[in-house]
Each structure stands twice: as C-alpha cells, then as structure tokens.
Amino acid sequence: MHIRDLTQFLAELSENNNRAWFVMNKPRYDILRAEFLELVTALIADISKFDPAVAACNPKKALFRINRDMRFSKEKIPYKTHFSAAINASGLKKPSQGGGATYYFHIDQTGTLLIAGGEWMPPSERLRAIRQHMVEDAAGFSKLLKNKKLKETYGELQQEGKLMRPPKGFDADMPHLEYLKLKSFIVWKEVDVKKVSTNLEKTLASDFKDAYPLITWLRQA
C-alpha cells in the first residue's frame, strides 16, 4: 500500500479531527482503507501458512473502524489517527468479546508501525484461565520465555498494568509469580514504517511468526 499517502492522511486528520474535514477527504480515506484491506487479506494468507487456525478470519471484520467510541472518553475527537487490524482464529477483535490470542498491528499518524501478538486485557474469566494454565504448565511457560525468536524480536512480555500483589486465588510461592501478576499476556515492538515500507507484508508476517509460540501457548489455556 502507499505508506506515504497513509501517514500523510493520518497526520492531516490529527490536525483536523472533525466530521467536516473527514467528509471532504472521504475519497482519500476510501482508497487507503481499500489498500489496507488488501494488505490484511494477504497477511491472513501468509499467517495461515504457519498458523492454519486463522485461515477463516474475515479480513473485513479484522479491520478496526476509524470512528472512535466517545461515550466513555474524555477526548471528544471523532476519529482515530491510526489504521489497525486484529487477526485471530475467533474472528472477534475485542478482548471483551473473547477474541483470544491475536496478531495485531497498526500504523499511526507519526509513521510508527506497532506489531503485537498475544492477549491484551482479557476479561476476568479468561485472565484467570491463563494464570491457571501458567501454574499447571510451569515448564511449558518457562520454555516459552526462553524462545529465541520471540525474545530476539520482541524482548520480554509487556509489563503494563501489572499487579503489585499476587492475584486472588494464587499464592506468593507459586512459580512465575511476577508473570501471574500480569493483566495482559502480550509482546509488541515499534518500528518506523518508512524503513519497512517496501516489504511491509513480509516484515509483518515474519514478526507474527516469531510471536506464534506465545499464541500457541495461550490457546492451550
């Protein structure tokens, strides 16, 4: 897709985040969204080669809407300033819907490409199941943490929102206590999209493949 056009559009949108501007520039948006859909469609095919479970993911449903949900937000701007997509076996994007282990990426108005894999803020029942799986499969989780490709590409699991104390129902002497405190089980990285614009699809597919061990482990929960 035309990365320069996309980041330019998003940069202008961030400075003119109102309905009038968006309506005037809707033709530009429609072209960019169509290109983004082509990218996501190709990615699903690429990912399916190493993760057949996502083969039936509907690319149109994998795309997030650009409209923001302003009902519970203090920021009353109507549009997101990034294009994003979530690819998984369930076809559900939102964690609250039970989407499960997901490959996610977005490109924002600054030209930053975020690539991620795992589960971000899963609902309480799902979170407890993941934690219980960690206790019951301590050896498997240890192996996951040592996975070379996962560590080289993403580093450690993200620590955002980590609890200060052990979660309810889990003792302080349990294995992997610090990971039991996590509220999300996800890895991510950020890169300048301009540096990978000529092989964006290949870059995403390769990095998602490196996140596959985490995806697989989470599905076992």
Biotite code that builds the C-alpha atoms (Angstrom):
import biotite.structure as struc

atoms = struc.array([
    struc.Atom([0.000, 0.000, 0.000], chain_id="A", res_id=1, res_name="MET", atom_name="CA", element="C"),
    struc.Atom([1.021, 3.655, -0.338], chain_id="A", res_id=2, res_name="HIS", atom_name="CA", element="C"),
    struc.Atom([2.531, 4.275, 3.100], chain_id="A", res_id=3, res_name="ILE", atom_name="CA", element="C"),
    struc.Atom([3.410, 7.921, 2.425], chain_id="A", res_id=4, res_name="ARG", atom_name="CA", element="C"),
    struc.Atom([-0.180, 8.680, 1.448], chain_id="A", res_id=5, res_name="ASP", atom_name="CA", element="C"),
    struc.Atom([-1.500, 6.879, 4.520], chain_id="A", res_id=6, res_name="LEU", atom_name="CA", element="C"),
    struc.Atom([0.725, 8.663, 7.031], chain_id="A", res_id=7, res_name="THR", atom_name="CA", element="C"),
    struc.Atom([0.066, 11.996, 5.325], chain_id="A", res_id=8, res_name="GLN", atom_name="CA", element="C"),
    struc.Atom([-3.682, 11.441, 5.565], chain_id="A", res_id=9, res_name="PHE", atom_name="CA", element="C"),
    struc.Atom([-3.460, 10.431, 9.226], chain_id="A", res_id=10, res_name="LEU", atom_name="CA", element="C"),
    struc.Atom([-1.205, 13.403, 10.051], chain_id="A", res_id=11, res_name="ALA", atom_name="CA", element="C"),
    struc.Atom([-3.696, 15.802, 8.453], chain_id="A", res_id=12, res_name="GLU", atom_name="CA", element="C"),
    struc.Atom([-6.562, 14.044, 10.239], chain_id="A", res_id=13, res_name="LEU", atom_name="CA", element="C"),
    struc.Atom([-4.833, 14.506, 13.602], chain_id="A", res_id=14, res_name="SER", atom_name="CA", element="C"),
    struc.Atom([-4.751, 18.266, 12.944], chain_id="A", res_id=15, res_name="GLU", atom_name="CA", element="C"),
    struc.Atom([-8.313, 18.420, 11.597], chain_id="A", res_id=16, res_name="ASN", atom_name="CA", element="C"),
    struc.Atom([-10.120, 15.805, 13.641], chain_id="A", res_id=17, res_name="ASN", atom_name="CA", element="C"),
    struc.Atom([-13.685, 16.790, 12.849], chain_id="A", res_id=18, res_name="ASN", atom_name="CA", element="C"),
    struc.Atom([-16.505, 15.463, 10.718], chain_id="A", res_id=19, res_name="ARG", atom_name="CA", element="C"),
    struc.Atom([-16.448, 18.266, 8.153], chain_id="A", res_id=20, res_name="ALA", atom_name="CA", element="C"),
    struc.Atom([-12.799, 17.653, 7.250], chain_id="A", res_id=21, res_name="TRP", atom_name="CA", element="C"),
    struc.Atom([-13.289, 13.893, 7.165], chain_id="A", res_id=22, res_name="PHE", atom_name="CA", element="C"),
    struc.Atom([-16.295, 14.126, 4.845], chain_id="A", res_id=23, res_name="VAL", atom_name="CA", element="C"),
    struc.Atom([-14.317, 16.364, 2.474], chain_id="A", res_id=24, res_name="MET", atom_name="CA", element="C"),
    struc.Atom([-11.458, 13.843, 2.447], chain_id="A", res_id=25, res_name="ASN", atom_name="CA", element="C"),
    struc.Atom([-13.563, 10.683, 2.423], chain_id="A", res_id=26, res_name="LYS", atom_name="CA", element="C"),
    struc.Atom([-12.454, 9.680, -1.110], chain_id="A", res_id=27, res_name="PRO", atom_name="CA", element="C"),
    struc.Atom([-8.834, 9.592, 0.104], chain_id="A", res_id=28, res_name="ARG", atom_name="CA", element="C"),
    struc.Atom([-9.844, 7.517, 3.100], chain_id="A", res_id=29, res_name="TYR", atom_name="CA", element="C"),
    struc.Atom([-11.777, 5.039, 0.958], chain_id="A", res_id=30, res_name="ASP", atom_name="CA", element="C"),
    struc.Atom([-8.754, 4.397, -1.271], chain_id="A", res_id=31, res_name="ILE", atom_name="CA", element="C"),
    struc.Atom([-6.415, 3.957, 1.692], chain_id="A", res_id=32, res_name="LEU", atom_name="CA", element="C"),
    struc.Atom([-8.823, 1.651, 3.500], chain_id="A", res_id=33, res_name="ARG", atom_name="CA", element="C"),
    struc.Atom([-9.166, -0.499, 0.380], chain_id="A", res_id=34, res_name="ALA", atom_name="CA", element="C"),
    struc.Atom([-5.366, -0.780, 0.185], chain_id="A", res_id=35, res_name="GLU", atom_name="CA", element="C"),
    struc.Atom([-5.185, -1.619, 3.893], chain_id="A", res_id=36, res_name="PHE", atom_name="CA", element="C"),
    struc.Atom([-7.807, -4.328, 3.396], chain_id="A", res_id=37, res_name="LEU", atom_name="CA", element="C"),
    struc.Atom([-5.695, -5.842, 0.605], chain_id="A", res_id=38, res_name="GLU", atom_name="CA", element="C"),
    struc.Atom([-2.714, -5.906, 2.980], chain_id="A", res_id=39, res_name="LEU", atom_name="CA", element="C"),
    struc.Atom([-4.714, -7.613, 5.738], chain_id="A", res_id=40, res_name="VAL", atom_name="CA", element="C"),
    struc.Atom([-6.135, -10.144, 3.259], chain_id="A", res_id=41, res_name="THR", atom_name="CA", element="C"),
    struc.Atom([-2.630, -11.035, 2.095], chain_id="A", res_id=42, res_name="ALA", atom_name="CA", element="C"),
    struc.Atom([-1.410, -11.235, 5.689], chain_id="A", res_id=43, res_name="LEU", atom_name="CA", element="C"),
    struc.Atom([-4.104, -13.719, 6.671], chain_id="A", res_id=44, res_name="ILE", atom_name="CA", element="C"),
    struc.Atom([-2.932, -15.946, 3.824], chain_id="A", res_id=45, res_name="ALA", atom_name="CA", element="C"),
    struc.Atom([0.703, -15.551, 4.935], chain_id="A", res_id=46, res_name="ASP", atom_name="CA", element="C"),
    struc.Atom([-0.039, -16.299, 8.591], chain_id="A", res_id=47, res_name="ILE", atom_name="CA", element="C"),
    struc.Atom([-2.161, -19.306, 7.650], chain_id="A", res_id=48, res_name="SER", atom_name="CA", element="C"),
    struc.Atom([0.947, -20.997, 6.286], chain_id="A", res_id=49, res_name="LYS", atom_name="CA", element="C"),
    struc.Atom([2.321, -21.414, 9.835], chain_id="A", res_id=50, res_name="PHE", atom_name="CA", element="C"),
    struc.Atom([-0.945, -20.969, 11.758], chain_id="A", res_id=51, res_name="ASP", atom_name="CA", element="C"),
    struc.Atom([-3.830, -22.610, 9.870], chain_id="A", res_id=52, res_name="PRO", atom_name="CA", element="C"),
    struc.Atom([-6.253, -21.666, 12.654], chain_id="A", res_id=53, res_name="ALA", atom_name="CA", element="C"),
    struc.Atom([-6.586, -18.115, 11.275], chain_id="A", res_id=54, res_name="VAL", atom_name="CA", element="C"),
    struc.Atom([-7.307, -19.161, 7.692], chain_id="A", res_id=55, res_name="ALA", atom_name="CA", element="C"),
    struc.Atom([-11.041, -18.452, 8.048], chain_id="A", res_id=56, res_name="ALA", atom_name="CA", element="C"),
    struc.Atom([-10.546, -14.983, 9.549], chain_id="A", res_id=57, res_name="CYS", atom_name="CA", element="C"),
    struc.Atom([-12.645, -12.458, 7.607], chain_id="A", res_id=58, res_name="ASN", atom_name="CA", element="C"),
    struc.Atom([-10.300, -9.610, 6.567], chain_id="A", res_id=59, res_name="PRO", atom_name="CA", element="C"),
    struc.Atom([-13.131, -7.061, 6.567], chain_id="A", res_id=60, res_name="LYS", atom_name="CA", element="C"),
    struc.Atom([-14.011, -7.945, 10.145], chain_id="A", res_id=61, res_name="LYS", atom_name="CA", element="C"),
    struc.Atom([-10.333, -7.896, 11.124], chain_id="A", res_id=62, res_name="ALA", atom_name="CA", element="C"),
    struc.Atom([-10.138, -4.162, 10.381], chain_id="A", res_id=63, res_name="LEU", atom_name="CA", element="C"),
    struc.Atom([-10.988, -1.715, 13.134], chain_id="A", res_id=64, res_name="PHE", atom_name="CA", element="C"),
    struc.Atom([-13.301, 1.182, 12.374], chain_id="A", res_id=65, res_name="ARG", atom_name="CA", element="C"),
    struc.Atom([-11.703, 4.608, 12.238], chain_id="A", res_id=66, res_name="ILE", atom_name="CA", element="C"),
    struc.Atom([-14.574, 6.114, 14.230], chain_id="A", res_id=67, res_name="ASN", atom_name="CA", element="C"),
    struc.Atom([-13.857, 6.442, 17.946], chain_id="A", res_id=68, res_name="ARG", atom_name="CA", element="C"),
    struc.Atom([-16.302, 5.396, 20.648], chain_id="A", res_id=69, res_name="ASP", atom_name="CA", element="C"),
    struc.Atom([-16.677, 8.675, 22.521], chain_id="A", res_id=70, res_name="MET", atom_name="CA", element="C"),
    struc.Atom([-19.324, 7.547, 25.026], chain_id="A", res_id=71, res_name="ARG", atom_name="CA", element="C"),
    struc.Atom([-16.877, 6.976, 27.872], chain_id="A", res_id=72, res_name="PHE", atom_name="CA", element="C"),
    struc.Atom([-13.975, 9.086, 26.641], chain_id="A", res_id=73, res_name="SER", atom_name="CA", element="C"),
    struc.Atom([-12.869, 12.480, 27.905], chain_id="A", res_id=74, res_name="LYS", atom_name="CA", element="C"),
    struc.Atom([-11.352, 13.142, 24.472], chain_id="A", res_id=75, res_name="GLU", atom_name="CA", element="C"),
    struc.Atom([-14.246, 14.121, 22.236], chain_id="A", res_id=76, res_name="LYS", atom_name="CA", element="C"),
    struc.Atom([-12.471, 13.704, 18.916], chain_id="A", res_id=77, res_name="ILE", atom_name="CA", element="C"),
    struc.Atom([-14.449, 11.557, 16.470], chain_id="A", res_id=78, res_name="PRO", atom_name="CA", element="C"),
    struc.Atom([-11.708, 9.693, 14.589], chain_id="A", res_id=79, res_name="TYR", atom_name="CA", element="C"),
    struc.Atom([-8.723, 7.507, 15.397], chain_id="A", res_id=80, res_name="LYS", atom_name="CA", element="C"),
    struc.Atom([-5.411, 8.619, 13.950], chain_id="A", res_id=81, res_name="THR", atom_name="CA", element="C"),
    struc.Atom([-4.222, 5.133, 13.045], chain_id="A", res_id=82, res_name="HIS", atom_name="CA", element="C"),
    struc.Atom([-5.230, 2.231, 10.813], chain_id="A", res_id=83, res_name="PHE", atom_name="CA", element="C"),
    struc.Atom([-5.350, -1.076, 12.690], chain_id="A", res_id=84, res_name="SER", atom_name="CA", element="C"),
    struc.Atom([-6.266, -4.734, 12.346], chain_id="A", res_id=85, res_name="ALA", atom_name="CA", element="C"),
    struc.Atom([-6.547, -7.806, 14.577], chain_id="A", res_id=86, res_name="ALA", atom_name="CA", element="C"),
    struc.Atom([-6.177, -11.287, 13.095], chain_id="A", res_id=87, res_name="ILE", atom_name="CA", element="C"),
    struc.Atom([-7.167, -14.343, 15.128], chain_id="A", res_id=88, res_name="ASN", atom_name="CA", element="C"),
    struc.Atom([-8.951, -17.687, 14.948], chain_id="A", res_id=89, res_name="ALA", atom_name="CA", element="C"),
    struc.Atom([-12.191, -16.446, 16.533], chain_id="A", res_id=90, res_name="SER", atom_name="CA", element="C"),
    struc.Atom([-12.763, -13.507, 14.181], chain_id="A", res_id=91, res_name="GLY", atom_name="CA", element="C"),
    struc.Atom([-13.526, -11.305, 17.206], chain_id="A", res_id=92, res_name="LEU", atom_name="CA", element="C"),
    struc.Atom([-11.385, -8.195, 17.568], chain_id="A", res_id=93, res_name="LYS", atom_name="CA", element="C"),
    struc.Atom([-12.175, -7.001, 21.088], chain_id="A", res_id=94, res_name="LYS", atom_name="CA", element="C"),
    struc.Atom([-10.802, -8.824, 24.174], chain_id="A", res_id=95, res_name="PRO", atom_name="CA", element="C"),
    struc.Atom([-14.146, -8.239, 25.914], chain_id="A", res_id=96, res_name="SER", atom_name="CA", element="C"),
    struc.Atom([-15.769, -10.344, 23.183], chain_id="A", res_id=97, res_name="GLN", atom_name="CA", element="C"),
    struc.Atom([-13.435, -13.245, 23.868], chain_id="A", res_id=98, res_name="GLY", atom_name="CA", element="C"),
    struc.Atom([-11.233, -12.733, 20.840], chain_id="A", res_id=99, res_name="GLY", atom_name="CA", element="C"),
    struc.Atom([-8.418, -14.827, 22.299], chain_id="A", res_id=100, res_name="GLY", atom_name="CA", element="C"),
    struc.Atom([-4.813, -14.918, 21.140], chain_id="A", res_id=101, res_name="ALA", atom_name="CA", element="C"),
    struc.Atom([-4.397, -12.318, 18.394], chain_id="A", res_id=102, res_name="THR", atom_name="CA", element="C"),
    struc.Atom([-1.950, -10.913, 15.869], chain_id="A", res_id=103, res_name="TYR", atom_name="CA", element="C"),
    struc.Atom([-2.346, -7.122, 15.872], chain_id="A", res_id=104, res_name="TYR", atom_name="CA", element="C"),
    struc.Atom([-0.748, -4.203, 14.084], chain_id="A", res_id=105, res_name="PHE", atom_name="CA", element="C"),
    struc.Atom([-1.374, -0.544, 13.444], chain_id="A", res_id=106, res_name="HIS", atom_name="CA", element="C"),
    struc.Atom([0.184, 2.372, 11.603], chain_id="A", res_id=107, res_name="ILE", atom_name="CA", element="C"),
    struc.Atom([-0.280, 5.792, 13.167], chain_id="A", res_id=108, res_name="ASP", atom_name="CA", element="C"),
    struc.Atom([-0.016, 9.434, 12.125], chain_id="A", res_id=109, res_name="GLN", atom_name="CA", element="C"),
    struc.Atom([3.652, 9.667, 13.157], chain_id="A", res_id=110, res_name="THR", atom_name="CA", element="C"),
    struc.Atom([4.615, 6.809, 10.847], chain_id="A", res_id=111, res_name="GLY", atom_name="CA", element="C"),
    struc.Atom([5.040, 4.347, 13.719], chain_id="A", res_id=112, res_name="THR", atom_name="CA", element="C"),
    struc.Atom([4.254, 0.710, 12.996], chain_id="A", res_id=113, res_name="LEU", atom_name="CA", element="C"),
    struc.Atom([3.274, -1.303, 16.073], chain_id="A", res_id=114, res_name="LEU", atom_name="CA", element="C"),
    struc.Atom([3.383, -5.094, 15.760], chain_id="A", res_id=115, res_name="ILE", atom_name="CA", element="C"),
    struc.Atom([1.980, -7.257, 18.558], chain_id="A", res_id=116, res_name="ALA", atom_name="CA", element="C"),
    struc.Atom([0.896, -10.763, 19.450], chain_id="A", res_id=117, res_name="GLY", atom_name="CA", element="C"),
    struc.Atom([-0.947, -12.215, 22.426], chain_id="A", res_id=118, res_name="GLY", atom_name="CA", element="C"),
    struc.Atom([-3.912, -11.164, 24.546], chain_id="A", res_id=119, res_name="GLU", atom_name="CA", element="C"),
    struc.Atom([-4.329, -7.589, 25.782], chain_id="A", res_id=120, res_name="TRP", atom_name="CA", element="C"),
    struc.Atom([-6.511, -7.079, 28.873], chain_id="A", res_id=121, res_name="MET", atom_name="CA", element="C"),
    struc.Atom([-8.592, -10.275, 28.546], chain_id="A", res_id=122, res_name="PRO", atom_name="CA", element="C"),
    struc.Atom([-11.837, -10.452, 30.582], chain_id="A", res_id=123, res_name="PRO", atom_name="CA", element="C"),
    struc.Atom([-11.607, -11.758, 34.145], chain_id="A", res_id=124, res_name="SER", atom_name="CA", element="C"),
    struc.Atom([-12.596, -15.367, 33.466], chain_id="A", res_id=125, res_name="GLU", atom_name="CA", element="C"),
    struc.Atom([-10.174, -15.629, 30.575], chain_id="A", res_id=126, res_name="ARG", atom_name="CA", element="C"),
    struc.Atom([-7.408, -13.977, 32.619], chain_id="A", res_id=127, res_name="LEU", atom_name="CA", element="C"),
    struc.Atom([-7.878, -16.487, 35.421], chain_id="A", res_id=128, res_name="ARG", atom_name="CA", element="C"),
    struc.Atom([-7.735, -19.369, 32.909], chain_id="A", res_id=129, res_name="ALA", atom_name="CA", element="C"),
    struc.Atom([-4.413, -18.077, 31.541], chain_id="A", res_id=130, res_name="ILE", atom_name="CA", element="C"),
    struc.Atom([-2.969, -17.731, 35.037], chain_id="A", res_id=131, res_name="ARG", atom_name="CA", element="C"),
    struc.Atom([-4.143, -21.223, 35.966], chain_id="A", res_id=132, res_name="GLN", atom_name="CA", element="C"),
    struc.Atom([-2.584, -22.589, 32.799], chain_id="A", res_id=133, res_name="HIS", atom_name="CA", element="C"),
    struc.Atom([0.693, -20.918, 33.787], chain_id="A", res_id=134, res_name="MET", atom_name="CA", element="C"),
    struc.Atom([0.624, -22.736, 37.135], chain_id="A", res_id=135, res_name="VAL", atom_name="CA", element="C"),
    struc.Atom([-0.286, -26.097, 35.620], chain_id="A", res_id=136, res_name="GLU", atom_name="CA", element="C"),
    struc.Atom([2.180, -25.763, 32.737], chain_id="A", res_id=137, res_name="ASP", atom_name="CA", element="C"),
    struc.Atom([5.069, -24.070, 34.531], chain_id="A", res_id=138, res_name="ALA", atom_name="CA", element="C"),
    struc.Atom([7.639, -25.966, 32.467], chain_id="A", res_id=139, res_name="ALA", atom_name="CA", element="C"),
    struc.Atom([5.934, -25.043, 29.198], chain_id="A", res_id=140, res_name="GLY", atom_name="CA", element="C"),
    struc.Atom([5.773, -21.395, 30.203], chain_id="A", res_id=141, res_name="PHE", atom_name="CA", element="C"),
    struc.Atom([9.472, -21.442, 31.149], chain_id="A", res_id=142, res_name="SER", atom_name="CA", element="C"),
    struc.Atom([10.243, -22.827, 27.707], chain_id="A", res_id=143, res_name="LYS", atom_name="CA", element="C"),
    struc.Atom([8.148, -20.096, 26.094], chain_id="A", res_id=144, res_name="LEU", atom_name="CA", element="C"),
    struc.Atom([10.039, -17.368, 27.954], chain_id="A", res_id=145, res_name="LEU", atom_name="CA", element="C"),
    struc.Atom([13.312, -18.770, 26.603], chain_id="A", res_id=146, res_name="LYS", atom_name="CA", element="C"),
    struc.Atom([12.126, -18.966, 22.996], chain_id="A", res_id=147, res_name="ASN", atom_name="CA", element="C"),
    struc.Atom([14.951, -17.424, 20.969], chain_id="A", res_id=148, res_name="LYS", atom_name="CA", element="C"),
    struc.Atom([12.915, -15.935, 18.124], chain_id="A", res_id=149, res_name="LYS", atom_name="CA", element="C"),
    struc.Atom([10.307, -14.479, 20.469], chain_id="A", res_id=150, res_name="LEU", atom_name="CA", element="C"),
    struc.Atom([12.952, -12.811, 22.646], chain_id="A", res_id=151, res_name="LYS", atom_name="CA", element="C"),
    struc.Atom([15.041, -11.530, 19.732], chain_id="A", res_id=152, res_name="GLU", atom_name="CA", element="C"),
    struc.Atom([12.054, -9.923, 18.019], chain_id="A", res_id=153, res_name="THR", atom_name="CA", element="C"),
    struc.Atom([10.041, -8.634, 20.973], chain_id="A", res_id=154, res_name="TYR", atom_name="CA", element="C"),
    struc.Atom([12.007, -8.945, 24.186], chain_id="A", res_id=155, res_name="GLY", atom_name="CA", element="C"),
    struc.Atom([10.020, -9.784, 27.324], chain_id="A", res_id=156, res_name="GLU", atom_name="CA", element="C"),
    struc.Atom([6.265, -9.924, 27.838], chain_id="A", res_id=157, res_name="LEU", atom_name="CA", element="C"),
    struc.Atom([4.894, -6.418, 28.347], chain_id="A", res_id=158, res_name="GLN", atom_name="CA", element="C"),
    struc.Atom([4.520, -5.400, 31.996], chain_id="A", res_id=159, res_name="GLN", atom_name="CA", element="C"),
    struc.Atom([1.896, -2.664, 31.551], chain_id="A", res_id=160, res_name="GLU", atom_name="CA", element="C"),
    struc.Atom([-0.808, -2.713, 34.261], chain_id="A", res_id=161, res_name="GLY", atom_name="CA", element="C"),
    struc.Atom([0.965, -5.332, 36.373], chain_id="A", res_id=162, res_name="LYS", atom_name="CA", element="C"),
    struc.Atom([-0.466, -6.034, 39.836], chain_id="A", res_id=163, res_name="LEU", atom_name="CA", element="C"),
    struc.Atom([1.520, -5.165, 42.952], chain_id="A", res_id=164, res_name="MET", atom_name="CA", element="C"),
    struc.Atom([0.371, -8.296, 44.809], chain_id="A", res_id=165, res_name="ARG", atom_name="CA", element="C"),
    struc.Atom([-0.390, -11.867, 43.736], chain_id="A", res_id=166, res_name="PRO", atom_name="CA", element="C"),
    struc.Atom([-3.837, -12.144, 42.145], chain_id="A", res_id=167, res_name="PRO", atom_name="CA", element="C"),
    struc.Atom([-6.670, -13.549, 44.244], chain_id="A", res_id=168, res_name="LYS", atom_name="CA", element="C"),
    struc.Atom([-6.506, -17.327, 44.480], chain_id="A", res_id=169, res_name="GLY", atom_name="CA", element="C"),
    struc.Atom([-2.789, -17.545, 43.678], chain_id="A", res_id=170, res_name="PHE", atom_name="CA", element="C"),
    struc.Atom([-0.139, -17.940, 46.388], chain_id="A", res_id=171, res_name="ASP", atom_name="CA", element="C"),
    struc.Atom([3.094, -15.981, 46.632], chain_id="A", res_id=172, res_name="ALA", atom_name="CA", element="C"),
    struc.Atom([5.152, -19.179, 46.401], chain_id="A", res_id=173, res_name="ASP", atom_name="CA", element="C"),
    struc.Atom([3.710, -20.248, 43.057], chain_id="A", res_id=174, res_name="MET", atom_name="CA", element="C"),
    struc.Atom([6.071, -20.482, 40.050], chain_id="A", res_id=175, res_name="PRO", atom_name="CA", element="C"),
    struc.Atom([6.329, -17.494, 37.750], chain_id="A", res_id=176, res_name="HIS", atom_name="CA", element="C"),
    struc.Atom([4.775, -15.217, 40.384], chain_id="A", res_id=177, res_name="LEU", atom_name="CA", element="C"),
    struc.Atom([5.760, -11.979, 38.620], chain_id="A", res_id=178, res_name="GLU", atom_name="CA", element="C"),
    struc.Atom([4.089, -13.152, 35.405], chain_id="A", res_id=179, res_name="TYR", atom_name="CA", element="C"),
    struc.Atom([0.976, -14.221, 37.314], chain_id="A", res_id=180, res_name="LEU", atom_name="CA", element="C"),
    struc.Atom([0.598, -10.548, 38.236], chain_id="A", res_id=181, res_name="LYS", atom_name="CA", element="C"),
    struc.Atom([0.226, -9.516, 34.598], chain_id="A", res_id=182, res_name="LEU", atom_name="CA", element="C"),
    struc.Atom([-3.138, -8.325, 33.297], chain_id="A", res_id=183, res_name="LYS", atom_name="CA", element="C"),
    struc.Atom([-2.103, -8.767, 29.675], chain_id="A", res_id=184, res_name="SER", atom_name="CA", element="C"),
    struc.Atom([-0.063, -11.500, 28.025], chain_id="A", res_id=185, res_name="PHE", atom_name="CA", element="C"),
    struc.Atom([1.323, -9.785, 25.000], chain_id="A", res_id=186, res_name="ILE", atom_name="CA", element="C"),
    struc.Atom([4.518, -8.843, 23.199], chain_id="A", res_id=187, res_name="VAL", atom_name="CA", element="C"),
    struc.Atom([4.974, -5.876, 20.922], chain_id="A", res_id=188, res_name="TRP", atom_name="CA", element="C"),
    struc.Atom([7.529, -3.795, 19.092], chain_id="A", res_id=189, res_name="LYS", atom_name="CA", element="C"),
    struc.Atom([7.523, -0.438, 17.322], chain_id="A", res_id=190, res_name="GLU", atom_name="CA", element="C"),
    struc.Atom([9.414, 0.462, 14.152], chain_id="A", res_id=191, res_name="VAL", atom_name="CA", element="C"),
    struc.Atom([9.489, 3.337, 11.675], chain_id="A", res_id=192, res_name="ASP", atom_name="CA", element="C"),
    struc.Atom([7.126, 2.176, 8.950], chain_id="A", res_id=193, res_name="VAL", atom_name="CA", element="C"),
    struc.Atom([9.177, 4.016, 6.319], chain_id="A", res_id=194, res_name="LYS", atom_name="CA", element="C"),
    struc.Atom([12.072, 1.639, 6.971], chain_id="A", res_id=195, res_name="LYS", atom_name="CA", element="C"),
    struc.Atom([9.948, -1.395, 6.091], chain_id="A", res_id=196, res_name="VAL", atom_name="CA", element="C"),
    struc.Atom([7.539, 0.168, 3.589], chain_id="A", res_id=197, res_name="SER", atom_name="CA", element="C"),
    struc.Atom([8.984, -1.714, 0.613], chain_id="A", res_id=198, res_name="THR", atom_name="CA", element="C"),
    struc.Atom([8.461, -5.103, 2.294], chain_id="A", res_id=199, res_name="ASN", atom_name="CA", element="C"),
    struc.Atom([5.742, -4.324, 4.837], chain_id="A", res_id=200, res_name="LEU", atom_name="CA", element="C"),
    struc.Atom([3.756, -7.523, 4.311], chain_id="A", res_id=201, res_name="GLU", atom_name="CA", element="C"),
    struc.Atom([6.869, -9.698, 4.595], chain_id="A", res_id=202, res_name="LYS", atom_name="CA", element="C"),
    struc.Atom([8.005, -7.893, 7.749], chain_id="A", res_id=203, res_name="THR", atom_name="CA", element="C"),
    struc.Atom([4.638, -8.297, 9.449], chain_id="A", res_id=204, res_name="LEU", atom_name="CA", element="C"),
    struc.Atom([4.322, -11.965, 8.502], chain_id="A", res_id=205, res_name="ALA", atom_name="CA", element="C"),
    struc.Atom([7.843, -12.717, 9.749], chain_id="A", res_id=206, res_name="SER", atom_name="CA", element="C"),
    struc.Atom([7.342, -10.938, 13.078], chain_id="A", res_id=207, res_name="ASP", atom_name="CA", element="C"),
    struc.Atom([3.957, -12.569, 13.579], chain_id="A", res_id=208, res_name="PHE", atom_name="CA", element="C"),
    struc.Atom([5.594, -15.964, 13.005], chain_id="A", res_id=209, res_name="LYS", atom_name="CA", element="C"),
    struc.Atom([8.023, -15.136, 15.818], chain_id="A", res_id=210, res_name="ASP", atom_name="CA", element="C"),
    struc.Atom([5.020, -14.452, 18.091], chain_id="A", res_id=211, res_name="ALA", atom_name="CA", element="C"),
    struc.Atom([3.397, -17.781, 17.179], chain_id="A", res_id=212, res_name="TYR", atom_name="CA", element="C"),
    struc.Atom([4.830, -19.695, 20.191], chain_id="A", res_id=213, res_name="PRO", atom_name="CA", element="C"),
    struc.Atom([3.034, -17.265, 22.532], chain_id="A", res_id=214, res_name="LEU", atom_name="CA", element="C"),
    struc.Atom([-0.166, -17.526, 20.507], chain_id="A", res_id=215, res_name="ILE", atom_name="CA", element="C"),
    struc.Atom([0.004, -21.329, 20.689], chain_id="A", res_id=216, res_name="THR", atom_name="CA", element="C"),
    struc.Atom([0.636, -21.376, 24.431], chain_id="A", res_id=217, res_name="TRP", atom_name="CA", element="C"),
    struc.Atom([-2.278, -19.025, 25.103], chain_id="A", res_id=218, res_name="LEU", atom_name="CA", element="C"),
    struc.Atom([-4.640, -21.156, 23.033], chain_id="A", res_id=219, res_name="ARG", atom_name="CA", element="C"),
    struc.Atom([-3.872, -24.084, 25.319], chain_id="A", res_id=220, res_name="GLN", atom_name="CA", element="C"),
    struc.Atom([-5.262, -22.175, 28.300], chain_id="A", res_id=221, res_name="ALA", atom_name="CA", element="C"),
])
